[in-house]
Amino acid sequence: MTLLAVHTAEGVTEAEALRLAGALEHASEHPVARAIATAAAERTGGLPPVQDFRSTPGRGVRGVVEGRPVTAGRAGTAPLPPALERARAAAEAAGRTAVVVGWDGAARAVLEVADAVRPTSAEAIARLRALGLTPVLLTGDNRAAAEAVAAEVGIAPEHVIAEVMPEEKLATVRRLQAEGRVVAVVGDGVNDAAALAQADLGLAMGTGTDAAIEAGDLTLVRGDLRAAADAIRLSRRTLGTIRGNLCWAFGYNVAAIPLAAAGLLNPVIAGAAMAFSSVFVVTNSLRLRRFRPS
C-alpha cells in the first residue's frame, strides 16, 4: 500500500499531520499503517516516539505523541470539517482507503492510501478458480476500493464483501459454513485472526502479523497469493496418496489374512508380500517429493 495524498484542516501543515500520524502508525503492524509510517519517515526525516499506544481492530489506533493524544482510523473517530469530509468521500469514491487523523479532540487530516495490486494476484485467483474454488474478497476497506481491486484480479462483484469489522468477517465465515460450504481464509492482519481461526483452513501470509500467523493452520512463507493455490494442490495430492496407501494396506490384509489362516499361503511368499507392501507404501509416498509449485 502507498500513501497518495494528505488533506489537512485549516491551520495544519502537511508535515505536522504526517509527523504525528506517522509516529502513531509506526507502532502498528497493519499494512495501511506501514504505508503511512514509511511515507512520513521519508518526508519528515524522522518520527517521534509514541506512548500509551492502543489498537482497536477494525476501527483504528490511538496514542500520545509529543504530549498530544492522537487518533487514526475510520471516519467517526472525530467529527470531520466539511473540507475533510469532501476529501474523504472523494478518496473512497476513487477506490482508495481514507484514514482520518485527529489530535486534541478534533479531526485534523485525511490521508489517502491505495493498494498496489501485485502483478501475480490475478494469476493466483485464476489458479484458485481452476481448483474448483470460489474466490471471495472479504475486507474492511470501503466498497469502491474493494470492487476496484476485485475487478483487477478477476473476482466477481457478487463475491465482494466490504466495509466489515473483524467480528463481521468471523460471522461471514460462520454463515458460509452453516450453508454447508468448506471455507478457507487467507489473511495477513490482526483483523483477520478470528476468521482464520474459525475457517476450515486458515492460511496466514508469512509477511503478515504475528496474530494472523498464530491463528492460521498453515503459514505461507512467501508473500505471494499463488502459494495458497500451491498449498491446496499439495494438500490434495497428499490426501490422495494417503487414501491410496490405505486402500492397498487394507486390501492386502483382507485378501491375505484368510489365505494365511487357511494354510493356503506359503510363509515365504507371505513374508515377501508383507515386505513388498511396506515398500509400496513408502515409494508411493515418496512420489510427493516430485511435487513442484506451478
Stockholm file with secondary structure:
# STOCKHOLM 1.0

chainA/1-294         MTLLAVHTAEGVTEAEALRLAGALEHASEHPVARAIATAAAERTGGLPPVQDFRSTPGRGVRGVVEGRPVTAGRAGTAPLPPALERARAAAEAAGRTAVVVGWDGAARAVLEVADAVRPTSAEAIARLRALGLTPVLLTGDNRAAAEAVAAEVGIAPEHVIAEVMPEEKLATVRRLQAEGRVVAVVGDGVNDAAALAQADLGLAMGTGTDAAIEAGDLTLVRGDLRAAADAIRLSRRTLGTIRGNLCWAFGYNVAAIPLAAAGLLNPVIAGAAMAFSSVFVVTNSLRLRRFRPS
#=GR chainA/1-294 SS CEEEEEEECTTCCHHHHHHHHHHHHTTCCSHHHHHHHHHHHHHHSCCCCEEEEEEETTTEEEEEETTEEEEEESTTSSCCCHHHHHHHHHHHHTTCEEEEEEETTEEEEEEEEECCCCTTHHHHHHHHHHTTCCCCEECSSCHHHHHHHHHHHTCCGGGEECSCCHHHHHHHHHHHHHTTCCCEEEECSGGGHHHHHHSSEEEEETTSCHHHHHHCSEEESSSCTHHHHHHHHHHHHHHHHHHHHHHHHHHHHHHHHHHHHTTCSCHHHHHHHHHHHHHHHHHHHHGGGGCCCC
#=GC SS_cons         CEEEEEEECTTCCHHHHHHHHHHHHTTCCSHHHHHHHHHHHHHHSCCCCEEEEEEETTTEEEEEETTEEEEEESTTSSCCCHHHHHHHHHHHHTTCEEEEEEETTEEEEEEEEECCCCTTHHHHHHHHHHTTCCCCEECSSCHHHHHHHHHHHTCCGGGEECSCCHHHHHHHHHHHHHTTCCCEEEECSGGGHHHHHHSSEEEEETTSCHHHHHHCSEEESSSCTHHHHHHHHHHHHHHHHHHHHHHHHHHHHHHHHHHHHTTCSCHHHHHHHHHHHHHHHHHHHHGGGGCCCC
//
